[in-house]
Amino acid sequence: MKAIFHPEAHQEMIESARFYEEKSRGLGADFLTVVENTTRRIEQNPEAGTIERASIRKRLVPGFPFTILYEIQLDRIFLAAVMHQQRRPGYWKTRLE
């Protein structure tokens, strides 16, 4: 099944990569690579993610304080957030279709 980012989740990922790149050259690219790898793992085994609430599952982004929140739908995996673990819990709930 194919993973599709909510536009705001995609933007979160890009903004976080820019932040890390400003901290240290190459760190932003490392962040994007790890998010991409985590997304592939979600696609390969979507039910492996821990249930966050109701139909929402989560996977940690290794090496970074981020979690990918997603929902398994009929024809896709909907990535609702690339969420920093220490900021605004629950802000992503309005993104669910």
N, C-alpha and C positions, 0 to 999 in steps of 0.2 A: 504494500500500500504506500502511496506517495504522501509525504508530509508537506503541508501548505502553511506558511506563516501568515498570521493575521498581519496586516500592514503595520500596525503599531508595534507588534512583537519584532518584526523585521527591523523597524527603526530603532528599537531598544538595543538590538544586537549591534547595529552599525554604530550607534552613539557610544556604546560601551567599548567597542573596538577602538574608536577614536580616542576615548579617554585613556585606555591602556597604552595606546601608541604614543600619546603625549607623555606618559610616565616613563616609558622606556621603548626605544626603537625596536620594532619587531614583536613587541608584546601584544599589540593589537592584532597582528596577523596570527599569532599563536592562539589568541582568544577565538578568532573566527574559525580556525582549524579545529579546535576542540569542540566548538558549538556544532560545526558541520559533522564531526565524528559522532557526537552525541545524537544528532538528528538521524544519522544513518542507523545507529543502534536502535533508535525508536522505530524507524521504518521496518527494520528486520524483525523486531520482536516487540510490538507495541504494548502487549499486555504485561511486559516485565516491569513497567514503571509502577511505582507505589501509588496507591489511590490517595489523592489529596482530599477530595470530597466528591460525592455523587459520581459523575462520569469523568471527572478530571483526574488525570494521572500526572506524575512528575518524575523527572530524571535530573539528577545532579550533573552539573558541568564540571568534570574533573579539573582540579587545579585552580578554579576560580569560584568566587562566592555567588554562583548563579544557579538557578533551577529553570528547566524548561517545563512549562505546564502545557498539557495537551489533552485533547479529547479524541477518542477513536470514533469516527463517524462511518457511515455506510461505505463511502467510496474514497475516503481520505483520512489522514491524521491531521487534525486541526491544531496547530501550535498557537496557543493563546498568548503566551508570554515567555520572554527570556528575562526572568525576574531576578534582580539582585536580592539576596536572601535577607538583607538587613533593612530593606526599604518598603514602605507602604504595602503591607500585606492586603490582599483582596482587591487591589485597584483594577485588576485584569478581568474581574467577573462580568463587567459590561460588554466584554468582547465576545462572549459566547453567543453563537447563533441559535 
